[in-house]
């Protein structure tokens, strides 16, 4: 089978690609070809795998070729991130809305009914006061009222995926990803970036800024569980997926303080002290519109579960990125 | 003040325009200019009013000029209808999505923060089985899962109106119109068209086809109450409107049988017998995805109420269109 990952050079796209190649199959079929499309170049060593083609360029420009290639399956992860979309409205509309629409149009033109997993986001949720306050618990049927351009663009894309699916142009499944943490590498401009930074930077013996109050609760998922959810959404039957509405995922809910407590338990108080609280009204405003608690009954029926605790998430990061850790761990 | 009505030659656009000119003011300001834009030409006698400019052409082509004109207010009613959008996917995307986006972009470019009332539709609602069945009662916070391309396009447009408003580009208010009945004139290709046809045609001594089972319940609003709701949405304060989420309207819920009973009570059994039941699976499928019962608490707080009964709706039609009635009324 022939697969495409948009955003294939990104953190999640790379992890997904590596995971798929290691498995070798998807939905019972052997993976013969895996195209990683991204605006950013990437030269990971596993790209030498003869099944992999790395393609660098914008999705919008690449859609014509995609239409001709008749992929069996697509994971659509390419996206401008939340803070970018808030700072540059037109960039977000182009990167997140126009690109998704062009991709869906290209897949429809291919005419082979490809399967598509779309990475939407829990950022579609938010309160729209006074009539619709932020829900304290998000259920499968909770009405998203996005409070950021990023959330609006993701929610609109969900609607397009649903209608292209209903029309029989594609077999689309939208999954609302939670904040994925701990991300490796550099901060990426997402309003949620600090949720990785306050762990990743101290573990590298670097200072880090926490821009929100310590009692702020957030809904998280580890990279591994996130990739598992994307693959499950691809592999399950249309009937099991349960309709064309986007799927919420089970979340680990923790406060920022609990995240720092877990860091301290593993690396000690001097490492925790590398995190400086410096509240940023802009980030706080965006993060405060995201719900922290989910009751994801539909995903649970599909066999998905949240990360059990934040310590396990830190351990996953340390095991996957040993060279990024430059401090002595007290307990690991 | 300078106003624009898109879809200004349509039934609802015309009624709104006439109502506004008769009032002479909107939100406390005198109406000096009223532009009626529509793809279809229109030559109603009241267009001779010196305040009125009739502009014939597509909205998409007209947006550049609209951006320069800096209207104070816009009623955006132009739309391809549900059955058209289902038959021609690309037409619907262009007429309902691209046009709305271009209009919003033009209004943003004008830079004068115009007020916009967007005519969305209760067709955004529908069931997405098995996870999300059709809700038996639609509340203000009910999740729309549109089951038609028309509904998807309206729901996406709502999101755009909300985000352009949040960003301070416009002051937008989206209102989800119910099926408006009794419409005068000819059938218009909407899946809901029969809800006018089964009254209008018999009253003109013509045969009419009812394409759905008689016990089908539908949610209706008269033309007058619909126009009242659009004007209220324009005139109320931003705070009173209650957020940026689209507003549901109070509905009169009746079965098709009750509609025909009301017709018979006014015009007799021979007139009712002009309606032939001939079920159409395509129309039934679309109509069956629309909920029939609404609890519109937010609209009620704004002072809106449903039509009290269907007989009153028929009476409104007869009084407004006396020349279209060609049968003797037994009781009126």
Interface residues (C-beta under 8 A of the other chain):
Chain A: X89 X128 X129 X130 X131 X132 X140 X141 X142 X143 X144 X145 X146 X147 X149 X152 X155 X156 X159 X160 X162 X163 X166 X167 X239 X242 X243 X244 X245 X298
Chain B: X89 X128 X129 X130 X131 X132 X140 X141 X142 X143 X144 X145 X146 X147 X149 X152 X155 X156 X159 X160 X162 X163 X166 X167 X239 X242 X243 X244 X245 X298
